[in-house]
Amino acid sequence: MIKAVIFDMFETLVSLFEGSTYFSEDIAADLGVEHDPFRKVWHETEEARTLGKVTIEDGIGEALKAMGIYSEKNVAMVADGRKATLEDTFRVIPKESLDLLHALRAKGILTGLISNCYSDEARMIKNCSLYPLLDAAMLSYEQGVAKPEPEIYLRAAAELGVKPEECLYVGDGGSRELFTAKEIGMHPVQALWYRHMMFEPHVPSPVFDEFPHAESRKDIEGMI
């Protein structure tokens, strides 16, 4: 029996592709550097940013130092660019996401979140209108552990007071999140409702045939 639904955040409850975008190629353009070298150093700091070892500002600074273009002005420019994009993402939460969380809670189903996120994203998540509708929220920046590690899933289930096998896990499939959910006994569902907005090279995962698919948030209600 499903007692809880645990969601991914980005490309599941909200989308970074909705509104303005600010990916590594955009940052490189603002800095006036070639994209490939910047992308390399940016990705090298990703784990530290995701696990809360550094703030987004510190992570930006490390990448800029590696490129030989560090300045407080450049750090602020990139941080402000990310902030503007995140504000665009979270300014108007999709009604479908709010409706789904309300519908689940009305049925007595617990709701949870597991999100790989940086410090700026964690702040946005905790201040958005979705957050009060979550019974548990595991943010990698705060937890010091990230998907696809089983520990963050187990912490979410424990916080909700349910067993993994009593959880539906819903996500776009990035970070091998669906595979870990299945391995620990959860029931994974791949959310596809944002795929039409995505573009390469930023599509987080392929469509996996081995998992059930949800084309809309309404489909999730039918899986309970």
Backbone torsions as a table, in degrees:
resi	resn	phi	psi	omega
1	MET	NA	130.1	179.0
2	ILE	-80.0	122.2	178.7
3	LYS	-110.2	-15.6	-176.8
4	ALA	-148.1	147.4	171.9
5	VAL	-118.7	122.9	179.4
6	ILE	-108.3	129.2	-175.9
7	PHE	-110.5	150.8	159.6
8	ASP	-76.9	162.2	177.6
9	MET	-95.0	-66.1	-172.2
10	PHE	-77.3	133.7	-175.2
11	GLU	68.0	18.6	175.3
12	THR	-132.8	-63.4	176.3
13	LEU	-92.2	-33.3	173.0
14	VAL	-137.8	168.6	-179.1
15	SER	-131.9	134.1	174.4
16	LEU	-74.1	-9.0	178.8
17	PHE	-91.4	-5.1	-178.6
18	GLU	-91.4	123.1	-175.4
19	GLY	85.4	-151.6	-179.4
20	SER	-72.4	152.4	177.6
21	THR	-121.4	154.8	-179.7
22	TYR	-147.4	76.5	-178.4
23	PHE	-93.3	-177.0	-173.6
24	SER	-59.8	-34.6	179.1
25	GLU	-67.1	-31.5	177.9
26	ASP	-72.2	-40.0	177.9
27	ILE	-63.0	-46.1	179.6
28	ALA	-58.9	-41.1	179.3
29	ALA	-63.2	-42.2	178.5
30	ASP	-62.8	-34.9	-178.3
31	LEU	-83.5	-12.4	-179.5
32	GLY	72.5	33.9	179.2
33	VAL	-123.0	164.4	177.5
34	GLU	-68.8	145.3	-173.8
35	HIS	-69.6	-46.8	-173.1
36	ASP	-59.4	-48.1	177.3
37	PRO	-62.8	-38.2	179.1
38	PHE	-67.1	-44.1	-179.6
39	ARG	-57.0	-39.0	-179.6
40	LYS	-61.4	-50.3	-177.9
41	VAL	-72.1	-31.0	178.0
42	TRP	-64.7	-43.6	-179.7
43	HIS	-70.9	-26.0	178.3
44	GLU	-67.4	-22.5	178.8
45	THR	-97.4	0.8	-172.9
46	GLU	-63.6	-43.5	-178.0
47	GLU	-61.1	-44.6	179.8
48	ALA	-62.8	-39.3	178.2
49	ARG	-66.4	-40.6	-176.0
50	THR	-71.2	-34.8	-176.1
51	LEU	-92.4	6.4	176.6
52	GLY	76.5	19.1	177.4
53	LYS	-78.9	-26.3	175.4
54	VAL	-140.2	153.2	173.0
55	THR	-74.9	169.1	177.8
56	ILE	-62.2	-37.2	179.7
57	GLU	-64.3	-42.5	178.6
58	ASP	-66.7	-38.4	178.2
59	GLY	-64.5	-41.6	175.7
60	ILE	-60.9	-45.6	-179.2
61	GLY	-58.8	-42.2	179.1
62	GLU	-62.5	-42.6	179.7
63	ALA	-64.5	-41.2	-179.0
64	LEU	-68.9	-36.3	176.4
65	LYS	-63.6	-41.2	178.8
66	ALA	-63.1	-28.9	178.4
67	MET	-87.2	-8.5	-177.7
68	GLY	74.3	25.8	-177.4
69	ILE	-128.6	26.4	-177.4
70	TYR	-68.0	135.7	166.1
71	SER	-161.1	153.8	177.4
72	GLU	-60.7	-34.8	179.2
73	LYS	-63.3	-43.5	179.5
74	ASN	-67.1	-39.9	177.1
75	VAL	-59.9	-47.3	-179.2
76	ALA	-62.6	-39.8	-179.4
77	MET	-61.6	-45.8	-179.0
78	VAL	-69.3	-43.3	179.1
79	ALA	-61.1	-40.9	179.0
80	ASP	-67.2	-36.4	177.2
81	GLY	-63.8	-42.5	176.9
82	ARG	-65.2	-42.6	-179.3
83	LYS	-60.0	-43.6	-179.2
84	ALA	-63.1	-40.2	-179.9
85	THR	-68.6	-43.2	178.8
86	LEU	-64.8	-38.1	176.3
87	GLU	-62.5	-36.5	176.8
88	ASP	-64.1	-41.3	-179.7
89	THR	-65.1	-43.4	-172.5
90	PHE	-96.2	-3.7	-176.5
91	ARG	-60.7	-46.9	179.0
92	VAL	-123.9	100.8	179.3
93	ILE	-68.6	133.6	-180.0
94	PRO	-55.0	129.9	179.8
95	LYS	-57.0	-35.2	-178.9
96	GLU	-61.8	-35.4	178.9
97	SER	-71.2	-44.4	177.6
98	LEU	-62.0	-44.5	-179.8
99	ASP	-61.0	-40.3	-179.3
100	LEU	-64.3	-46.2	179.7
101	LEU	-63.3	-41.6	177.1
102	HIS	-62.0	-42.8	-178.3
103	ALA	-64.5	-41.5	179.5
104	LEU	-65.1	-45.6	-179.3
105	ARG	-65.3	-33.1	177.5
106	ALA	-65.6	-26.8	177.9
107	LYS	-88.0	1.1	-179.2
108	GLY	84.0	14.0	178.7
109	ILE	-89.3	129.9	177.5
110	LEU	-73.1	150.6	-179.6
111	THR	-124.3	138.3	-179.2
112	GLY	-138.1	169.5	-179.2
113	LEU	-138.7	137.4	167.5
114	ILE	-128.6	118.9	-176.3
115	SER	-134.3	128.0	166.8
116	ASN	-78.9	118.2	-173.5
117	CYS	-152.1	159.3	176.6
118	TYR	-96.9	178.2	-175.7
119	SER	-60.8	-41.0	-178.8
120	ASP	-69.0	-37.4	178.1
121	GLU	-68.9	-39.7	178.6
122	ALA	-59.4	-41.9	178.8
123	ARG	-61.7	-43.8	-179.3
124	MET	-64.0	-43.3	-179.3
125	ILE	-60.2	-46.3	-175.1
126	LYS	-70.9	-18.0	179.7
127	ASN	-102.0	1.3	-176.4
128	CYS	-90.1	165.6	-175.1
129	SER	-72.2	-12.0	175.9
130	LEU	-75.7	-31.4	-168.8
131	TYR	-59.2	-42.9	179.3
132	PRO	-65.9	-13.9	-179.4
133	LEU	-91.9	6.9	-179.8
134	LEU	-106.7	131.2	178.6
135	ASP	-82.0	-18.5	176.1
136	ALA	-154.7	141.4	179.0
137	ALA	-138.6	116.7	178.0
138	MET	-105.4	104.3	179.4
139	LEU	-102.0	123.1	-174.2
140	SER	-56.4	-36.7	-179.0
141	TYR	-59.4	-34.7	180.0
142	GLU	-88.9	-33.0	-173.4
143	GLN	-82.7	-22.9	-177.4
144	GLY	73.2	16.0	176.7
145	VAL	-147.7	148.1	-173.3
146	ALA	-136.6	160.4	170.8
147	LYS	-61.6	140.7	13.8
148	PRO	-97.1	22.3	179.8
149	GLU	-65.7	131.8	-178.7
150	PRO	-58.4	-29.7	-173.4
151	GLU	-55.9	-40.7	-176.6
152	ILE	-70.6	-29.8	174.5
153	TYR	-68.9	-43.8	-179.1
154	LEU	-65.7	-36.0	175.9
155	ARG	-64.4	-40.1	179.6
156	ALA	-63.3	-46.4	179.9
157	ALA	-61.6	-42.8	-179.8
158	ALA	-63.7	-41.9	178.6
159	GLU	-62.4	-35.1	179.1
160	LEU	-80.2	-16.2	-179.6
161	GLY	76.9	30.5	-179.3
162	VAL	-128.7	165.0	175.0
163	LYS	-86.0	152.7	178.3
164	PRO	-53.3	-38.8	-178.1
165	GLU	-70.7	-7.5	176.2
166	GLU	-97.0	9.3	-176.4
167	CYS	-113.8	135.6	164.8
168	LEU	-92.3	131.2	177.6
169	TYR	-112.8	125.5	-174.4
170	VAL	-120.5	121.0	178.5
171	GLY	-158.8	166.3	-178.8
172	ASP	-73.6	-18.1	176.1
173	GLY	110.6	-6.2	178.7
174	GLY	-66.4	158.8	179.1
175	SER	61.0	24.1	-179.9
176	ARG	54.2	30.3	-175.0
177	GLU	-62.9	-36.4	-177.3
178	LEU	-70.4	-34.4	-179.1
179	PHE	-66.7	-44.1	178.2
180	THR	-65.6	-41.7	178.3
181	ALA	-55.3	-44.5	179.5
182	LYS	-66.7	-41.5	-177.2
183	GLU	-61.7	-33.2	-178.4
184	ILE	-94.4	3.4	173.7
185	GLY	105.6	-1.6	176.4
186	MET	-75.3	169.0	-179.9
187	HIS	-106.8	98.1	-174.8
188	PRO	-81.1	144.2	176.0
189	VAL	-133.6	131.0	178.7
190	GLN	-88.8	120.9	178.5
191	ALA	-82.2	123.1	-176.6
192	LEU	-113.2	2.3	-169.8
193	TRP	-70.7	-13.7	176.9
194	TYR	-103.0	-0.7	-172.4
195	ARG	-62.7	-29.8	-178.5
196	HIS	-67.3	-16.0	-178.9
197	MET	-94.3	-15.0	-172.5
198	MET	-78.1	155.8	175.3
199	PHE	-143.1	151.7	179.9
200	GLU	-73.5	150.5	5.0
201	PRO	-94.0	32.2	-172.4
202	HIS	-108.1	8.4	175.6
203	VAL	-68.1	120.7	-169.8
204	PRO	-69.8	-23.1	-179.6
205	SER	-164.5	160.4	170.7
206	PRO	-74.6	172.6	171.0
207	VAL	-81.6	123.9	-176.7
208	PHE	-95.8	123.3	179.7
209	ASP	-70.4	-21.7	-174.6
210	GLU	-80.4	-2.0	179.7
211	PHE	-121.9	150.0	172.0
212	PRO	-61.5	149.4	-179.3
213	HIS	-113.0	148.0	172.4
214	ALA	-122.0	115.8	180.0
215	GLU	-82.1	-19.2	178.7
216	SER	-147.1	163.3	179.3
217	ARG	-66.0	-29.8	177.5
218	LYS	-59.7	-31.0	179.6
219	ASP	-60.4	-32.1	-178.1
220	ILE	-63.7	-41.4	178.9
221	GLU	-58.2	-36.1	-179.1
222	GLY	-73.7	-10.3	-179.2
223	MET	-93.9	-4.6	-179.1
224	ILE	-82.2	NA	NA
